[in-house]
């Protein structure tokens, strides 16, 4: 299953938007679409932080998927598995 994600982020005093399409497991999406989308968004945000050498003021302002489903607070609850 493909989902479209938009992330509105802040770093180095600048607000910016990144958007992309991601493949997520069908079975996970059917069980809990918001959580599945949040995990994909969280992993992508981590890559963005590394690629852009995010500053100390880095923050997630808004995360939406499939055009209008706001999962900002869900993404903020995702924690890495160690």
MDAnalysis code that builds the backbone (N, CA, C; Angstrom):
import MDAnalysis as mda
import numpy as np

u = mda.Universe.empty(246, n_residues=82, atom_resindex=np.repeat(np.arange(82), 3), trajectory=True)
u.add_TopologyAttr("name", ["N", "CA", "C"] * 82)
u.add_TopologyAttr("resid", np.arange(1, 83))
u.add_TopologyAttr("resname", ["UNK", "UNK", "UNK", "UNK", "UNK", "UNK", "UNK", "UNK", "UNK", "UNK", "UNK", "UNK", "UNK", "UNK", "UNK", "UNK", "UNK", "UNK", "UNK", "UNK", "UNK", "UNK", "UNK", "UNK", "UNK", "UNK", "UNK", "UNK", "UNK", "UNK", "UNK", "UNK", "UNK", "UNK", "UNK", "UNK", "UNK", "UNK", "UNK", "UNK", "UNK", "UNK", "UNK", "UNK", "UNK", "UNK", "UNK", "UNK", "UNK", "UNK", "UNK", "UNK", "UNK", "UNK", "UNK", "UNK", "UNK", "UNK", "UNK", "UNK", "UNK", "UNK", "UNK", "UNK", "UNK", "UNK", "UNK", "UNK", "UNK", "UNK", "UNK", "UNK", "UNK", "UNK", "UNK", "UNK", "UNK", "UNK", "UNK", "UNK", "UNK", "UNK"])
u.atoms.positions = np.array([
    [0.847, -1.179, 0.000],
    [0.000, 0.000, 0.000],
    [0.888, 1.236, 0.000],
    [0.558, 2.211, -0.818],
    [1.292, 3.472, -0.859],
    [0.504, 4.566, -0.155],
    [1.238, 5.378, 0.617],
    [0.638, 6.549, 1.258],
    [1.497, 7.766, 0.924],
    [0.869, 8.908, 0.885],
    [1.572, 10.162, 0.658],
    [1.683, 10.894, 1.980],
    [2.902, 11.339, 2.278],
    [3.165, 12.011, 3.552],
    [3.748, 13.391, 3.273],
    [3.277, 14.371, 4.047],
    [3.857, 15.714, 4.041],
    [4.291, 16.026, 5.463],
    [5.522, 16.489, 5.607],
    [6.020, 16.884, 6.922],
    [6.416, 18.354, 6.875],
    [5.935, 19.088, 7.851],
    [6.276, 20.500, 8.004],
    [7.238, 20.562, 9.187],
    [8.463, 20.987, 8.901],
    [9.522, 20.951, 9.899],
    [10.141, 22.328, 10.090],
    [10.903, 22.461, 11.162],
    [11.622, 23.694, 11.458],
    [13.039, 23.316, 11.868],
    [14.016, 23.980, 11.269],
    [15.412, 23.767, 11.645],
    [16.233, 24.967, 11.191],
    [17.190, 25.358, 12.000],
    [18.086, 26.476, 11.685],
    [17.303, 27.760, 11.402],
    [16.199, 27.944, 12.129],
    [15.403, 29.142, 11.997],
    [14.527, 29.200, 10.758],
    [14.410, 28.080, 10.043],
    [13.653, 28.053, 8.791],
    [12.561, 26.985, 8.876],
    [11.362, 27.318, 8.388],
    [10.285, 26.345, 8.249],
    [10.356, 25.767, 6.845],
    [10.191, 24.450, 6.727],
    [10.202, 23.847, 5.403],
    [9.272, 22.645, 5.338],
    [8.934, 22.302, 4.099],
    [8.011, 21.199, 3.816],
    [8.730, 20.159, 2.988],
    [8.535, 18.912, 3.328],
    [9.008, 17.791, 2.532],
    [7.800, 16.894, 2.287],
    [7.694, 16.347, 1.088],
    [6.595, 15.423, 0.817],
    [7.119, 14.260, 0.007],
    [6.457, 13.114, 0.172],
    [6.870, 11.927, -0.558],
    [5.835, 10.827, -0.458],
    [6.065, 9.795, -1.249],
    [5.188, 8.625, -1.275],
    [5.949, 7.446, -0.676],
    [5.265, 6.672, 0.162],
    [5.903, 5.578, 0.877],
    [5.070, 4.313, 0.805],
    [5.747, 3.197, 0.714],
    [5.083, 1.904, 0.736],
    [5.063, 1.405, 2.172],
    [3.887, 1.026, 2.640],
    [3.735, 0.469, 3.986],
    [3.062, -0.894, 3.875],
    [3.301, -1.779, 4.843],
    [2.670, -3.100, 4.792],
    [1.145, -3.010, 4.836],
    [0.502, -3.680, 3.912],
    [-0.960, -3.690, 3.829],
    [-1.610, -4.137, 5.132],
    [-1.104, -5.226, 5.690],
    [-1.721, -5.781, 6.902],
    [-1.615, -4.810, 8.072],
    [-0.467, -4.145, 8.228],
    [-0.305, -3.158, 9.305],
    [-1.240, -1.977, 9.092],
    [-1.342, -1.527, 7.850],
    [-2.187, -0.373, 7.533],
    [-3.656, -0.676, 7.824],
    [-4.089, -1.896, 7.506],
    [-5.490, -2.263, 7.770],
    [-5.782, -2.305, 9.266],
    [-4.796, -2.741, 10.064],
    [-4.977, -2.823, 11.516],
    [-5.021, -1.437, 12.156],
    [-4.068, -0.569, 11.767],
    [-3.963, 0.758, 12.388],
    [-3.304, 1.726, 11.401],
    [-4.112, 2.329, 10.531],
    [-3.538, 3.185, 9.483],
    [-2.742, 4.380, 10.014],
    [-3.238, 5.037, 11.056],
    [-2.530, 6.209, 11.570],
    [-1.167, 5.837, 12.146],
    [-1.118, 4.763, 12.926],
    [0.142, 4.349, 13.534],
    [1.128, 3.892, 12.457],
    [0.665, 3.172, 11.465],
    [1.528, 2.704, 10.374],
    [2.091, 3.895, 9.607],
    [1.256, 4.868, 9.319],
    [1.721, 6.077, 8.637],
    [2.690, 6.860, 9.520],
    [2.433, 6.899, 10.807],
    [3.308, 7.622, 11.738],
    [4.695, 7.003, 11.794],
    [4.767, 5.689, 11.775],
    [6.072, 5.024, 11.788],
    [6.853, 5.365, 10.525],
    [6.190, 5.320, 9.373],
    [6.851, 5.673, 8.111],
    [7.328, 7.126, 8.150],
    [6.475, 8.013, 8.666],
    [6.835, 9.428, 8.752],
    [8.001, 9.644, 9.713],
    [7.962, 8.978, 10.853],
    [9.032, 9.116, 11.855],
    [10.372, 8.688, 11.266],
    [10.391, 7.535, 10.610],
    [11.642, 7.040, 10.017],
    [12.164, 8.019, 8.971],
    [11.271, 8.572, 8.179],
    [11.671, 9.532, 7.153],
    [12.196, 10.819, 7.783],
    [11.547, 11.287, 8.834],
    [11.999, 12.494, 9.530],
    [13.401, 12.292, 10.095],
    [13.683, 11.098, 10.597],
    [15.029, 10.823, 11.109],
    [16.061, 10.944, 9.996],
    [15.730, 10.448, 8.805],
    [16.632, 10.573, 7.659],
    [16.817, 12.040, 7.273],
    [15.734, 12.804, 7.294],
    [15.811, 14.229, 6.967],
    [16.727, 14.936, 7.960],
    [16.589, 14.618, 9.250],
    [17.423, 15.244, 10.277],
    [18.902, 14.992, 9.999],
    [19.236, 13.779, 9.600],
    [20.636, 13.438, 9.305],
    [21.101, 14.146, 8.040],
    [20.309, 14.076, 6.979],
    [20.695, 14.656, 5.688],
    [20.867, 16.170, 5.739],
    [20.066, 16.842, 6.548],
    [20.127, 18.298, 6.616],
    [20.916, 18.790, 7.823],
    [21.557, 17.880, 8.539],
    [22.326, 18.246, 9.731],
    [21.494, 19.188, 10.608],
    [20.366, 18.676, 11.048],
    [19.403, 19.473, 11.813],
    [20.052, 20.134, 13.016],
    [19.571, 21.313, 13.321],
    [20.099, 22.082, 14.442],
    [19.337, 21.764, 15.735],
    [19.781, 22.388, 16.809],
    [19.141, 22.160, 18.110],
    [17.696, 22.635, 18.148],
    [17.334, 23.557, 17.251],
    [15.960, 24.058, 17.245],
    [15.037, 23.228, 16.352],
    [15.491, 22.052, 15.928],
    [14.684, 21.192, 15.060],
    [13.378, 20.830, 15.755],
    [12.296, 20.929, 15.004],
    [11.003, 20.503, 15.550],
    [10.080, 20.054, 14.418],
    [9.136, 19.229, 14.787],
    [8.097, 18.762, 13.871],
    [6.887, 19.656, 14.102],
    [6.493, 20.408, 13.076],
    [5.346, 21.299, 13.219],
    [4.041, 20.607, 12.835],
    [4.060, 19.822, 11.762],
    [2.839, 19.161, 11.318],
    [3.199, 17.987, 10.424],
    [2.438, 16.905, 10.549],
    [2.596, 15.731, 9.689],
    [1.205, 15.307, 9.238],
    [1.031, 15.213, 7.918],
    [-0.245, 14.738, 7.388],
    [0.028, 13.641, 6.364],
    [-0.941, 12.763, 6.213],
    [-0.816, 11.760, 5.160],
    [-2.119, 11.681, 4.392],
    [-1.999, 11.213, 3.160],
    [-3.137, 11.109, 2.238],
    [-3.963, 12.397, 2.217],
    [-3.254, 13.493, 2.094],
    [-3.795, 14.840, 1.875],
    [-4.377, 15.546, 3.096],
    [-5.068, 14.839, 4.000],
    [-5.748, 15.596, 5.053],
    [-5.814, 14.919, 6.412],
    [-5.100, 13.826, 6.602],
    [-5.163, 13.137, 7.898],
    [-3.962, 13.572, 8.738],
    [-4.240, 14.340, 9.779],
    [-3.193, 14.902, 10.636],
    [-2.760, 13.864, 11.670],
    [-1.477, 13.495, 11.609],
    [-0.932, 12.509, 12.556],
    [0.245, 13.095, 13.341],
    [0.278, 14.405, 13.467],
    [1.391, 15.081, 14.137],
    [1.635, 14.512, 15.535],
    [0.593, 14.441, 16.334],
    [0.764, 13.974, 17.724],
    [1.125, 12.493, 17.778],
    [0.633, 11.708, 16.842],
    [0.973, 10.280, 16.803],
    [2.453, 10.113, 16.481],
    [2.956, 10.884, 15.508],
    [4.376, 10.800, 15.138],
    [5.253, 11.165, 16.333],
    [4.855, 12.160, 17.101],
    [5.643, 12.577, 18.257],
    [5.702, 11.503, 19.339],
    [4.786, 10.528, 19.290],
    [4.779, 9.438, 20.276],
    [5.619, 8.250, 19.850],
    [6.050, 8.219, 18.577],
    [6.856, 7.102, 18.081],
    [8.237, 7.187, 18.722],
    [8.717, 6.070, 19.218],
    [10.046, 5.987, 19.830],
    [10.871, 4.944, 19.090],
    [12.169, 5.179, 18.963],
    [12.994, 4.180, 18.263],
    [13.097, 2.883, 19.062],
    [13.198, 1.786, 18.340],
    [13.396, 0.484, 18.992],
    [14.890, 0.254, 19.117],
    [15.319, 0.003, 20.342],
    [16.754, -0.181, 20.590],
    [17.059, -1.629, 20.850],
])
